[in-house]
């Protein structure tokens, strides 16, 4: 049997527990961390010293650094075996409004020393733009329509650059995230306000994923799937937005909202909500099931929207 004696006092890499770094450790990051805890050492990047105690209480080792301050990221080089990147791009104005400087800074920092074995990036299904309600798979070309979607496309480019350097990179294109125990994770507030929805002939298809299933997808992608691979992190639901809201109303025992035409919506609804009503697509999640071998616990919103007992 070969000796594992090491004069430096550190065990060889094959004997030590792997380190997983979570960048952007919000709700989904913490859910993923709870799945990883006990199997690997979980580290999380935070720019807020106030979050250190909460991360430690969750069994996560906090690292204080800022994606908007690239020099602070130098300590990340060679630190983790696998990286889960869930931090959103910053809102940018000016000539470089389409760039995601945060992901670029992270990738450059990771490239300074020994590379991680894998990096999983949480992108958005918004990179496709409007698909006219078509059912699409991961081979569909991206056509971002919004500034935030353009920045996600730029982040994906940076991640692929790291993939060409030898890292197993996997991009998750994530639709609307929901869960009864997630802040803003159900249509309850919208139903309480009685916000109208589009009539069926004007309505758009939306896609969904339960927060717990998304955390499980993130963890699976850290170890499974080919390199430079894109996955739709979406459930099996095929509903238009209004039908989704109606289903939630029925589950919660409250009145369904009124239906209005698109031209009336332009005058009544906030711009933030209207932006989601301008894109329609149905995400095919076959690759997720085949290659990441994820079995969804909430395959449709009909089960996932039910209140936590």
N, C-alpha and C positions, 0 to 999 in steps of 0.2 A: 504494500500500500504506500503511495507516495506521501512524503511528509508535507504537512501544512505549516511547518514552522516558518515564521516571517519575522525577520529582525526588526521591522518597523512596528510590530505589534498588531498589524491589521491583517485580517484573513484575506486570502485571495478572493477575487470577485465572485467566483462560483460558490463560495461558502457563505457569503454575507447576504443578508436580506436586501432585496432590491428597494430602491428609492423611487417613488412616484411623486413628481412635482405637479401641483395643480396651480395653474395661473388663471386668476379670475375665480376665486373660491367663494362664490355666492351660493344661492340655494342649490343649484344643480351640483356645483363642486362639493358642497358639504354632503349631499346625498351620495355622491360617488365615493367620497372619503369614508363614509360609514360602511360602504361595501368593501373597501380596500383595507380598512383597519384590522390589524392582526395578521394580515397576509403579507403586507409590505410596509415599509416606513413611508408615511405620507407627509409631504412637505407642501406648504401653500404660500404663495407669494401674496403679500398684502402691502398696499401703500399707506395703510392707516395703522399707526401704533395702537390705536384704541381697540383694534380687532384682535390683538395678540392674545389676550386672555381667553376670548371666546374660542379662538382656533385651538388653543391648547386644551381647553375643556372638551373639545370635540375629538381629541386624540390626534391632532395635527401639529406638526412642528412648523411654526410661523417663520417666514423670512421677510423682513421689512425691506422693500425695494419698490421702485416706481417705474412702470413701463414708459412713462413720459419723461423719465430721466435716465437715458441709456447708460450712463456711467455707473449707476447704482445696480445694474444688472450683471456686472462683471463676475460677481460671486456665484452666479448660476452656472458658469462654464464648468462642465465636467461633474456637476453635482448630482444629477438625477439619471437613472437608467431609462425612465419613461416620463413623458410630459403630456399632461392634459391641459390644453390651452382653450379656456372659455371666456377670456376677457374680450369685451366688445371694442371696436375701434372708437377713437375719440371723434366727436363732432368737429369737423375742420372747415374753415372758411378760407377763401383766397385761392390762389392758382393751383394749390396742391390739395384741393378739397376731396379728391378721390383716393388719396393715399391713406393706408393704415400704418402710420409710423410705429405704432406699438408692436405689431407683429414683426415688422422689419427689425426693430431693436431687439426683440426677444430672440429671433433667429440668429442675428449676428452675435449675440452673447453666447448662445449655445454652441456656435461654430468655433469658438475660441480655443476649446480644448477637446477632450474626447467626447464624441457625439453620443446623444442618447440612442438607445436601440429603436425607440418609436416615439412619434409625436402625433397626438390626435387633436385636431382643430375643430371647434364648434362653429361652423359657418351658419348660413341661413338659406332657406329655400327661396328667398327673395332675389337671389342672384339670377334666377331664370326670367324675371319680369313676368309680364302677362303671357299666358300660353293659351288663352281662349278656352279654358276649361279642359284642355287635352290631358290625357293620362301620359305622364312622361317618366322615363327612367334616367339614370345618371349619365347617359350619353348625350342628353339634350344640351345644346350650346347655351352658354350663359348670355343673357341680354338684360343686364340690370337697368332699371328705370329710375331708381331713387339714389340719392347720395349715399345713404347707408349701405345699399346693396353694392354700389361701385366700390366702396371701401372694403367690403367683404371679398369681392373678387380680387382686389389687390392683396389682401391678406392670404388668400388661397395661393396666389402666385409666389409669395414669399415662402409659404410652407412647402410648395413643390420644389423650390430651389434647395431647401434643406433635404428634401427627398432625393434629389439628384446627387447630393453629397454622401448618401449612404444611409440615411435615416428612413425607417419604415413609417412614412407619413400617411395618415388617413384623415379625410375630411368628412365631417358629418354635416349635411345640409338639413338644418332643423327648422320645422314649421312652428306653429303656435304651441307654446308649452302651457299645460294646465295641470291642476291638481286641487282638490278641495282644501288641502292644508297649505296652499301656496298663496301668498299675497297677490291679489288680482288674478288668481289662477282659475276662476270660473266666471261665467257671465252674470253673477248675482247682482253686482252693482249696476250693470247696464239694465238688467231687468227691473231693479228697484226704481231706476229713473224713468223707465218706460221708453227708452231710446228706440226709435223706429228701426226697422230692418227693410231691406229692399224686397220688392215683390219678386216672385220667382223668375219671371222673364228677364229681369234686370240683374239678378243675383249672381254671385261668384262662388266657385268652389274654394273651400279652405281646407287646410290640412292641420293635423293635430298630433301631439305626443304627450302622454302622461309623464310628469316629472320623474317619477320613480323608474319608469321604463327608460327614459332618456339617460338617467344615471347608470343603469345597467348596460345600455348601449355603449356609453363612454368607456366603462370598465372593460367590456368585451373587446372594443377596438384597440385598447392598449396592447393586447396580446394577439388578436386575431385579425385576419384580413391581409390582402396583399399590400405591397407598398405603392404609394402614389394612387391610392384608391379612394373613390368618393362613394358615400353611402347616404341614402335618404333615411334619416332618423324619424320616421313617420309611422303612424299606426295604420289600420286597415279602413278607417272611416272614409266614406265618400259622401259628404254632405255639403250642400250650399250653406253659406253663412247664416241665412235666415232660418233654415231648417235646424241648424245647430243650436241657435238661440231658442227656437221653439221647443226642441227636445229638452234643453235645460229648464225651461219654464215648466214643462210638464213634470219633470223629475222633482222640482222644488215646490210644486203645487202653487204656482203664481200665474197670473194672466200672461198670455203670449203678447209680445209687443205688436204695435200696428205695422202694416206693410205699406211702403210708399214707393213711388217711381223714382228712378235715378235722378231726374231733374229736380224733384222735390228734395231729395237727399242733399244735393249740392247746396241748397239754401239752408237746410236745417241741421246738418251734422258737422262736427268739428273736422278740420283738415286731417288731423291725425287718424281719425277713423275712416275718412274717405279714402285715404291712401291705401288701406287694406281692401277697399272695395273696387279698386282699379286693376286687380290682378287675380286671375282665375287659373287654377291648375290642380291636377290630381297626381300626387306623388306615388310612383310604384316602389314598394319596399321589398321586392323580391330578393334583391342582392343582400339586403340587411339580414334576411332570414337564412339565405343559403350560405353566405360567406362568414358572417359574424355569428351565425347560429343562435341568434337571440329569439327567444319565445316570449312574445309580449304578454304581460300580465293583464294589461288593459288594451285589448286589440281594437276596441272602439270606444268612443266617448260615452256610449250608452252605459257602460260599466264604470268607466273612470270618473264620470261626473257625480256619481252617487256620493252623498255626504259621508265623511268619515264618522263611523259609529263610536 
